[in-house]
């Protein structure tokens, strides 16, 4: 049987496409040996550092049992990361704990295992942070009611630019009798920023015990205090309202919780996310693109063993079906009527 050149060309194209598709599927599937290494590193790190040994033991036993049963075989990189995260949270729900996959960027030699640092410039992270005003969106002043509204969607960052933005925002609000801080959509970030903002609401020399951190290795426990110095004018007499909700997470929850426990703010809105064990990202296999956020420090309130892990920060005033900002403004109006 003879085939025309066009038919042969089409057949070759189809075969080539199938070959490429097969190669792609194979490349995206994590090998059994790599999966084992990723799970071993993940469980070892949890046992070493997670602040609650009885829970980390359950994490380890659960994942190893799933691996033995073949649950993680022939999964793509993204599916493996998702499945591990789901299984961890089924064993014990810690919203901080998660496994992620990000395809490594090729280095200058085209090696996919290398990582290429993004430049701080037009296409780098610097411009992205600048566009977000380093976590601070706006400051609105109402001179008639002496109220400052600060929209802080975050995330909280620890950089010169971020602290400058925070200092400028606090300076603009320094003469207001009422200050509303909106962190309803702030996912967290560095705890240093929360301490920095909180410091503006206390007199110089009146540093406050802000939060306490407990590690599995108790020799690493640490205390966090407000800062003795912040630039610009402080506002220690302001009545402070902090707006929170399910989108308030991690370090921004810590800020609201600390201000609540110090008696320095009225918390308005809905309960926050409940991410109260701080941690950091660690690689699970060098060059693989797999990493995990491992919680290592249980954060609690000053002079207490209670935190917001699992429960979230509970508002002093639940906004119900109303907009939390409207509720805060109603509270201010009621206070103005008294004076």
C-alpha positions, 0 to 999 in steps of 0.5 A: 500500500502506498501513501502520499507524501501529505499522508505520511507528513500528517502521520509523522506529525501525529506520532511526534505530537503523541511522543511529545505528549508522552514525554510531557506527562512523564516529566510532570509525574514525580518519580517514586524515589523523589516522592519518598525523599520529599515525604521523608524530608517533610515528616522529619522536619515536622518531627524536629520543629513542630511545637506540638510533638504529639501532633507532629507524630500523627503527621509523620505516621499519617503520611508514611501510611499513605505512602505505603498504600501507594496514595502518592504514586504517579502524581504530577508535581502540582497534584502531589503538593496539593494531596500532601497539603490536604492530607496534613490538614485532614490529620490536624488542621493547621492553616499555615502548614502547606506544601507548594510546588513552583517550577524552578526557573532555568539558569543562564545556562538553560539548566532547569535545576538552577534558580535565576534571581529576579531583578529588582526593576521594572519586572522584579519584585521591587516594582510589585511591592511599590505598586502595592505601597508596601502593604499600605493602600490609603489613608482617609482623614475626616476632619469633622469627626477627627477620624483616620481610616487606614486601609492596610491590605498587606502583606506586612513586610520588613523593609526600609520602604515598608516601614517608611510607608507605615511611618508616613501613614501613622504620621498622617493619622497622628492628630486624629482622635479616632483611628480605624485600621482595616486589616480584613484582607491582610494575609500576614507577613512579618510580625515586626510590622505589627509591633511597629504600628502598635508602638505608635499608640503608646507613649515613648518609654512605655514599651509593652509586652506584645506577644510570646512565642513557644518553640519545641526547643524551649530554649528558643522561646522569645518575647516580642515587645513594642518598640521604644522608638518609632519615627514621627509623632505618636498617638497614645490617646487615640481610640483605635478600632481594628477591622478583621475578618476571615481574610485576616491571617497570621501576623496581621492576626497577631497584631489584632490579638496583641492590641486586643489583649493590651487593651489598646483597641476595639476589634470589629468584624468577624473571626479571623483565619486562625493561623497562630503558629508562625514558621517559614518555607523550607525546601523539600528537595533541592532543585525540585521546586517543592517546598513547605511552610513549616510552623515552628513557633506557637504564638500566644498573648502577653502573660497568657498561654492562649493564642488564636490558633484554630479559633481566630481572633474573636472580635469585641464587636461582631459586625454580623451582616453589616460592613465592619467599617460601617459598624466602626463608624457607628461606634465612633458616632456613639462616642462623639454623642457622649462628649 
